[in-house]
Amino acid sequence: MKIAITCHPTQGGSGVVATELAMALAQRGHEVHVVAYERPFRLHDVPNVQFHRVNVSDYPLFRYPPHDLCLANKLAEVAVEHDLDIIHAHYAVPHAISAMLARDMLCVCERKVKVVTTVHGTDITLTGSHRDFYRVCRYAMMRCDGLTAVSGWLRDKTMAAFDLPTPPEVIPNFVDCDRFTSRGRVGWPGDGKFRILHASNFRPVKRVFDIVRVFQKIREQLHGAELVMAGDGPERGGAEELAGELGICGAVRFVGAQVDIEQMYREAHLFLLLSDYESFGLSALEAMACGTPVVASKAGGLTEVVEDGVTGRLCRVGDVETMAKAGVEILSDSAKWNGYSMEGKVRSRRNFCKDLIVPRYEMFYEQVMIAPGNNPGSKMEGALRAAR
């Protein structure tokens, strides 16, 4: 198949999943085209993948640069040049809307391409639920040719918020089990020098201040512990200030966004993901695959990824005391730590390996391609044929 993937190119989970999917599909022999305003940060140079940059010009006529229209134009251009079968949009707004506009433009010249949309979380819980975007988000999900969600929790949230006639197909996020492995990982340290890791885009929903507070409480009992904060975003400055106020800035390192983060997982003894909610929790899955126990919020799709008491601990959102206690219990007991580490590797490989999940996307694409069109441009195409 010939597939275009469009996504946010930043370090958020949706962009990571879209990029990993593009590379995995290419490895399986498909021709893949990644379309975004900049190269996704995890996109490597691999055969069968081409990157197409969306150029957004600042025309004097427009008060704001027309990114969505430029994206639609680029998607249509790529579809014509490369005879695409599928445009896979990650996020309903703006990517699915732009993809459907490209699809409808192509109908005029009798070229057919199907649009698949994957919702990832904030396009449903934040953007989509906002009154300024609700109708356009619902339209995007109802008029695309195929709709998927990354967890059962997100499927249910989508149905409750938008009352769709058909629920999204659940295809969970995945991990490259050949890359995110425990090969070369550090063991439980007998000298008490524990490394704790957090990785995210530092948005408010990630509750990075809670990460710092939980670490401060862990360090009160495990004096040799250090915290590594990987990623960047709007809350980073505040988190750095909080570490200073708590007197632990010397034990906290902010290292920015990391392209090859798997070694950081292998060097960590505990991973913290304490968000308000996660639609899935990809970073927790990647940590587990590398044998790193997880302490996470008992919220959203995280309950489908982390098995409480088996691969890590799930705690009530905002319960800093319980989260810190859970971290200390895991790190203080070598047998418990090794058990969580082993079970995390087993669960990630058994349930979420890319070799299990990517074929499900392939099957979904095939079903969409043979299904009757959900294309509002088909009426225009019929009218043009009748006129001729």
Sequence and secondary structure as in RCSB ss.txt:
>XXXX:A:sequence
MKIAITCHPTQGGSGVVATELAMALAQRGHEVHVVAYERPFRLHDVPNVQFHRVNVSDYPLFRYPPHDLCLANKL
AEVAVEHDLDIIHAHYAVPHAISAMLARDMLCVCERKVKVVTTVHGTDITLTGSHRDFYRVCRYAMMRCDGLTAV
SGWLRDKTMAAFDLPTPPEVIPNFVDCDRFTSRGRVGWPGDGKFRILHASNFRPVKRVFDIVRVFQKIREQLHGA
ELVMAGDGPERGGAEELAGELGICGAVRFVGAQVDIEQMYREAHLFLLLSDYESFGLSALEAMACGTPVVASKAG
GLTEVVEDGVTGRLCRVGDVETMAKAGVEILSDSAKWNGYSMEGKVRSRRNFCKDLIVPRYEMFYEQVMIAPGNN
PGSKMEGALRAAR
>XXXX:A:secstr
 EEEEE   SSSHHHHHHHHHHHHHHHTT EEEEEESS  TT    TTEEEEE      TT SS  HHHHHHHHH
HHHHHHHT SEEEEESIIIIIHHHHHHHHHHHHTT   EEEEEE SHHHHTTTTSTTTHHHHHHHHHHSSEEEES
SHHHHHHHHHHH  SS  EE    B TTTS  TT     TT   EEEEEE   GGG HHHHHHHHHHHHHH TT 
EEEEEE STTHHHHHHHHHHTT GGGEEEEE  SS HHHHHH SEEEE  S BSS HHHHHHHHTT  EEEES B
THHHHS BTTTEEEE TT HHHHHHHHHHHHH HHHHHHHHHHHHHHHHHHHBHHHHHHHHHHHHHHHHHS    
TTHHHHHHHHHH 
